[in-house]
Amino acid sequence: MASVFFMIFLAAVFFVAIFFACAGAVGIVVWNVRKRRDKSTKKRWLVIPSIVLAISIIAALIPAGYIGFLRFANNSIMRPIDYAESGIMLVWPMGEHESSTAWFEMDGVKYVSLRTVFSSSPFFLSIDGDRFGKPVANIRDNPAATNAFNEFMTWLLSGGTTAEHSVSTIYPIMNDNGFDLYHVNVFVGVNAYCAEGQLDSLKAYYFDLANYETRTVTSMHTVFTDGEGTGARRGVPTLDIRREISLAPDVFFDLRRMYDDEHGYERVEIPAKYSEIADAAIAGTPIFGYDRRQIFAYSMDKMAYMHVNLALIDGRIYVYQVSGAGYIGGYPLSDEMNNYIINVVFAE
């Protein structure tokens, strides 16, 4: 709402400036006509309209320049559209007030977003772009979701229409299980849509940890670095370190079982010494002061993963679900499992 009022304010400034610019121009013309006719003219009758004209032009350029900047910025970040050779253009269904991206229909089949269906699922999709096939169709916002004002604002700020700028591409996702999956690049990242009739089969596969590689897993942790990093924390470059590790049978199952437990976890206060380590931000030290790592187990088809969060605090490993300012909420490992994880996962 605030942005709408701001645009109205800019429009008011522009049109008021144009009005006074026209008035100033008229005053200058009148002064010149009177002078050519040898009628009485005073210098201030030229100076005042000239000043009004100059100020008005500057005032009009402020909203015009702002709109021009927004149009340039919007066009510079718009991704190129990959149009399918089929020429098929689908339309998102209408939600309560706007287009819904929760599902779409193609060739009589309803496809639902896995992002919506599995928002609290134990797994995450991990689909590489090389699994995308050639685009089969495009999809755009529902025309019922816009109006004349929105169309005008879209044209003003981008030079196009909402129909042109809302176009996304639908790519098939190649997989080893025969799932009818598509990626729609409507948002950043992987946006997978599955045929509604296959949801139960897809759930049965990806919810079952037996369908994941749990012996050879990936460990990741983040440290400060004095070189080029993959990220930053408090203005200091950080580096993600990944490596493959081998776990004994059932270890990941046991860790995951603890991770999924919703009751009885401990609130563990982080000792002050770890905050001091984090504040020092010395290269090679963990970004939180204490060492915490994630273990990723990928599905057999490499399309999804499950993970476990681990923290090493004062020689004790915790499987943790939540973390906050100065604490974690998790479960301590048994002595035997604790020593095993330290030697296998946390040893460099």
C-alpha positions as CSV (number, residue, x, y, z in Angstrom):
1,M,0.0,0.0,0.0
2,A,2.8,2.4,0.8
3,S,4.4,1.8,-2.6
4,V,1.1,2.7,-4.3
5,F,0.9,6.0,-2.3
6,F,4.5,6.7,-3.2
7,M,3.8,6.2,-6.9
8,I,0.7,8.5,-6.6
9,F,2.9,11.1,-5.0
10,L,5.5,10.8,-7.8
11,A,2.7,11.2,-10.4
12,A,1.3,14.2,-8.6
13,V,4.8,15.8,-8.5
14,F,5.3,15.1,-12.2
15,F,1.9,16.5,-13.4
16,V,2.2,19.6,-11.1
17,A,5.7,20.2,-12.5
18,I,4.4,19.8,-16.1
19,F,1.7,22.3,-15.3
20,F,4.1,25.0,-14.0
21,A,6.5,24.2,-16.9
22,C,3.8,24.9,-19.4
23,A,2.9,28.1,-17.4
24,G,6.5,29.2,-17.5
25,A,6.8,28.5,-21.2
26,V,3.6,30.5,-21.9
27,G,5.0,33.4,-19.9
28,I,8.2,33.4,-22.0
29,V,6.2,33.2,-25.2
30,V,4.0,36.1,-24.2
31,W,7.0,38.2,-23.2
32,N,8.7,37.6,-26.6
33,V,5.4,38.4,-28.5
34,R,5.0,41.7,-26.6
35,K,8.6,42.6,-27.3
36,R,8.3,42.0,-31.0
37,R,5.2,44.2,-31.1
38,D,7.2,46.9,-29.2
39,K,4.8,46.8,-26.3
40,S,5.9,47.6,-22.8
41,T,7.9,44.7,-21.3
42,K,9.7,44.3,-18.0
43,K,12.7,42.1,-17.4
44,R,11.1,40.4,-14.4
45,W,8.3,39.2,-16.7
46,L,10.9,37.1,-18.5
47,V,13.1,36.1,-15.5
48,I,10.3,34.8,-13.3
49,P,8.7,32.5,-16.0
50,S,12.3,31.3,-16.9
51,I,13.0,30.4,-13.3
52,V,9.6,28.6,-13.0
53,L,10.3,26.7,-16.2
54,A,13.7,25.6,-15.1
55,I,12.6,24.5,-11.6
56,S,9.6,22.7,-13.1
57,I,11.7,20.8,-15.6
58,I,14.1,19.7,-12.8
59,A,11.1,18.6,-10.6
60,A,9.5,16.7,-13.5
61,L,12.8,14.9,-14.2
62,I,13.0,13.5,-10.6
63,P,9.9,11.1,-10.9
64,A,10.7,10.5,-14.6
65,G,14.2,9.5,-13.8
66,Y,13.1,7.3,-10.9
67,I,10.6,5.5,-13.2
68,G,13.3,5.1,-15.8
69,F,15.7,3.6,-13.3
70,L,13.1,1.2,-12.1
71,R,12.3,0.1,-15.7
72,F,16.0,-0.4,-16.4
73,A,16.5,-2.3,-13.2
74,N,13.4,-4.5,-13.7
75,N,14.4,-5.3,-17.3
76,S,18.0,-6.1,-16.3
77,I,17.0,-8.8,-13.8
78,M,14.3,-10.5,-16.0
79,R,15.5,-13.9,-17.0
80,P,15.3,-14.9,-20.7
81,I,12.3,-17.1,-21.5
82,D,12.9,-20.5,-23.0
83,Y,9.8,-21.1,-25.3
84,A,8.8,-24.7,-26.0
85,E,8.8,-25.8,-29.6
86,S,5.3,-27.2,-29.0
87,G,3.9,-23.6,-28.7
88,I,1.7,-24.8,-25.8
89,M,0.9,-21.9,-23.4
90,L,-0.8,-23.0,-20.2
91,V,-2.4,-20.8,-17.6
92,W,-2.0,-21.0,-13.8
93,P,-5.3,-21.7,-12.0
94,M,-6.8,-18.8,-10.0
95,G,-6.4,-18.7,-6.2
96,E,-8.5,-16.6,-4.0
97,H,-7.2,-13.3,-5.3
98,E,-4.3,-14.1,-7.6
99,S,-2.8,-16.9,-9.7
100,S,-1.9,-20.0,-7.8
101,T,1.3,-22.0,-8.5
102,A,0.2,-24.9,-6.3
103,W,-0.8,-26.9,-9.3
104,F,-1.4,-26.8,-13.0
105,E,-3.1,-29.0,-15.6
106,M,-1.5,-30.4,-18.8
107,D,-2.9,-32.9,-21.3
108,G,-5.8,-33.6,-18.9
109,V,-3.4,-34.5,-16.0
110,K,-3.3,-32.5,-12.8
111,Y,0.3,-31.8,-11.5
112,V,0.8,-30.6,-7.9
113,S,3.8,-28.8,-6.4
114,L,5.9,-31.0,-4.2
115,R,7.0,-27.8,-2.4
116,T,3.4,-27.5,-1.2
117,V,2.6,-31.1,-0.6
118,F,5.9,-32.0,1.2
119,S,6.5,-28.7,3.1
120,S,7.1,-30.7,6.3
121,S,8.5,-33.8,4.7
122,P,11.7,-35.5,6.0
123,F,13.5,-35.2,2.6
124,F,14.6,-32.5,0.3
125,L,14.8,-32.5,-3.5
126,S,18.3,-32.4,-5.0
127,I,17.8,-32.3,-8.7
128,D,20.6,-31.2,-11.1
129,G,19.8,-29.2,-14.1
130,D,21.2,-31.9,-16.4
131,R,18.2,-34.0,-15.5
132,F,15.9,-31.5,-17.3
133,G,14.7,-32.5,-20.7
134,K,13.6,-30.1,-23.5
135,P,10.8,-27.8,-22.5
136,V,7.4,-29.2,-23.3
137,A,5.2,-26.1,-22.7
138,N,5.1,-22.7,-21.1
139,I,2.8,-21.3,-18.5
140,R,1.8,-17.8,-17.5
141,D,-0.4,-16.0,-14.9
142,N,-4.1,-16.2,-15.1
143,P,-5.6,-13.1,-17.0
144,A,-8.3,-12.9,-14.3
145,A,-5.6,-12.0,-11.7
146,T,-4.9,-8.6,-13.2
147,N,-6.7,-5.4,-13.9
148,A,-6.2,-2.2,-15.9
149,F,-4.3,-0.5,-13.1
150,N,-1.9,-3.4,-12.7
151,E,-1.4,-3.6,-16.4
152,F,-0.6,0.1,-16.5
153,M,1.9,-0.1,-13.6
154,T,3.5,-3.2,-15.2
155,W,3.9,-1.3,-18.5
156,L,5.2,1.8,-16.7
157,L,7.8,-0.1,-14.7
158,S,8.9,-2.7,-17.2
159,G,7.6,-1.7,-20.7
160,G,5.7,-5.0,-21.1
161,T,2.5,-6.7,-19.9
162,T,1.9,-9.1,-17.1
163,A,1.3,-11.8,-19.6
164,E,4.7,-11.3,-21.1
165,H,6.6,-11.1,-17.9
166,S,4.9,-13.9,-16.0
167,V,5.8,-16.7,-18.6
168,S,7.6,-19.7,-17.1
169,T,8.9,-22.8,-18.8
170,I,7.9,-26.4,-18.0
171,Y,10.7,-29.0,-18.3
172,P,10.4,-32.8,-17.8
173,I,12.6,-34.2,-15.1
174,M,14.3,-37.4,-16.1
175,N,14.3,-40.0,-13.3
176,D,14.9,-43.7,-12.8
177,N,11.6,-44.5,-11.1
178,G,9.2,-43.6,-13.9
179,F,7.7,-40.7,-11.9
180,D,5.8,-38.2,-14.0
181,L,7.8,-35.1,-12.8
182,Y,8.2,-31.6,-14.2
183,H,10.2,-28.6,-13.2
184,V,8.7,-25.1,-13.7
185,N,11.1,-22.2,-13.4
186,V,8.5,-19.9,-11.8
187,F,10.7,-19.5,-8.7
188,V,14.5,-19.7,-7.9
189,G,15.6,-23.3,-7.3
190,V,14.0,-26.6,-8.2
191,N,10.2,-26.5,-8.4
192,A,9.1,-30.0,-9.0
193,Y,5.5,-30.9,-9.9
194,C,4.2,-34.5,-9.8
195,A,1.2,-36.1,-11.4
196,E,-1.4,-36.2,-8.7
197,G,-2.1,-39.9,-9.3
198,Q,1.6,-40.8,-8.5
199,L,1.8,-38.9,-5.2
200,D,1.3,-42.0,-3.1
201,S,4.0,-43.9,-5.0
202,L,6.4,-41.0,-4.7
203,K,5.8,-40.6,-1.0
204,A,6.3,-44.4,-0.4
205,Y,9.7,-44.2,-2.2
206,Y,11.2,-41.0,-0.8
207,F,9.9,-41.3,2.7
208,D,11.5,-44.8,3.1
209,L,15.1,-44.4,4.3
210,A,15.8,-47.9,2.9
211,N,15.8,-46.2,-0.5
212,Y,18.8,-44.0,0.4
213,E,22.5,-44.7,0.4
214,T,23.2,-44.6,4.1
215,R,26.7,-46.1,4.1
216,T,28.6,-43.7,1.9
217,V,27.3,-40.2,3.0
218,T,28.4,-36.6,2.6
219,S,29.6,-34.5,5.5
220,M,29.6,-30.7,5.4
221,H,30.8,-28.1,7.8
222,T,31.7,-24.4,7.5
223,V,34.8,-22.6,8.7
224,F,36.2,-19.1,8.5
225,T,38.8,-18.6,5.7
226,D,41.3,-15.9,4.9
227,G,41.0,-16.6,1.2
228,E,38.1,-16.7,-1.3
229,G,35.0,-18.2,0.4
230,T,31.7,-19.6,-0.5
231,G,29.9,-17.2,1.9
232,A,30.4,-14.8,4.7
233,R,29.5,-14.4,8.4
234,R,29.8,-11.0,10.1
235,G,31.7,-9.7,7.1
236,V,34.3,-12.5,7.3
237,P,34.6,-15.0,4.3
238,T,33.5,-18.6,5.1
239,L,34.2,-21.8,3.3
240,D,31.9,-24.9,3.1
241,I,33.9,-28.1,3.4
242,R,32.4,-31.3,2.0
243,R,33.8,-34.8,2.0
244,E,32.5,-38.3,1.6
245,I,32.6,-40.6,4.7
246,S,31.7,-44.2,5.2
247,L,29.4,-45.1,8.1
248,A,28.8,-48.5,9.7
249,P,25.5,-50.2,8.9
250,D,22.5,-48.7,10.7
251,V,24.4,-45.7,12.0
252,F,22.6,-43.1,9.9
253,F,19.3,-44.9,10.6
254,D,19.9,-44.5,14.4
255,L,21.0,-40.8,14.0
256,R,18.0,-40.1,11.9
257,R,15.6,-41.8,14.3
258,M,16.9,-39.4,17.0
259,Y,16.6,-36.4,14.7
260,D,13.0,-37.2,14.0
261,D,12.1,-37.6,17.7
262,E,9.8,-34.7,18.6
263,H,9.9,-35.1,22.4
264,G,12.5,-35.1,25.2
265,Y,15.3,-33.3,23.6
266,E,17.7,-31.3,25.9
267,R,18.3,-27.6,25.8
268,V,22.1,-27.3,25.8
269,E,23.6,-23.9,26.7
270,I,26.7,-23.1,24.6
271,P,29.7,-22.3,26.8
272,A,31.0,-18.7,26.5
273,K,34.4,-19.9,25.2
274,Y,32.8,-20.9,21.9
275,S,31.4,-17.4,21.4
276,E,34.9,-16.0,21.8
277,I,36.2,-18.4,19.2
278,A,33.4,-17.3,16.8
279,D,34.0,-13.6,17.5
280,A,37.8,-14.0,16.8
281,A,36.9,-15.5,13.3
282,I,40.3,-17.0,12.8
283,A,40.8,-18.9,9.5
284,G,40.0,-22.6,9.9
285,T,37.8,-22.3,13.0
286,P,34.1,-23.2,13.0
287,I,31.9,-20.2,12.3
288,F,29.8,-20.9,15.5
289,G,32.9,-21.5,17.7
290,Y,31.9,-25.1,18.4
291,D,32.0,-27.7,15.6
292,R,28.7,-28.6,14.0
293,R,28.3,-30.7,10.9
294,Q,25.5,-32.0,8.6
295,I,25.4,-35.5,7.2
296,F,23.6,-36.0,3.9
297,A,22.3,-39.4,2.7
298,Y,21.1,-39.3,-0.9
299,S,18.4,-41.4,-2.5
300,M,19.4,-44.2,-4.8
301,D,18.2,-42.2,-7.8
302,K,20.1,-39.1,-6.6
303,M,16.9,-37.1,-6.7
304,A,16.5,-36.3,-2.9
305,Y,18.4,-36.4,0.4
306,M,17.8,-36.7,4.1
307,H,20.2,-35.1,6.6
308,V,21.1,-35.0,10.2
309,N,22.6,-32.1,12.2
310,L,25.4,-32.8,14.6
311,A,27.2,-30.6,17.2
312,L,30.3,-31.3,19.2
313,I,30.3,-29.4,22.5
314,D,32.9,-30.1,25.2
315,G,33.6,-33.6,23.8
316,R,29.9,-34.6,23.6
317,I,28.0,-35.1,20.3
318,Y,24.4,-33.9,20.1
319,V,21.9,-34.7,17.3
320,Y,20.1,-31.3,17.3
321,Q,16.9,-30.1,15.7
322,V,16.9,-26.4,16.7
323,S,19.5,-23.8,17.5
324,G,19.3,-20.3,18.8
325,A,21.3,-17.5,20.5
326,G,23.6,-19.4,22.8
327,Y,21.9,-22.8,22.8
328,I,20.9,-25.9,20.8
329,G,18.0,-28.3,21.4
330,G,19.1,-31.9,20.8
331,Y,19.9,-35.4,22.0
332,P,23.3,-36.6,23.4
333,L,24.7,-39.7,21.9
334,S,25.7,-42.7,24.0
335,D,29.3,-43.0,24.9
336,E,30.0,-45.7,22.3
337,M,28.2,-43.8,19.5
338,N,29.8,-40.6,20.7
339,N,33.3,-41.9,20.3
340,Y,32.5,-43.5,16.9
341,I,31.1,-40.3,15.4
342,I,34.0,-38.2,16.7
343,N,36.5,-40.5,15.1
344,V,34.6,-41.0,11.8
345,V,32.7,-37.7,11.2
346,F,34.6,-35.0,13.1
347,A,38.2,-36.3,12.6
348,E,40.0,-34.4,9.9
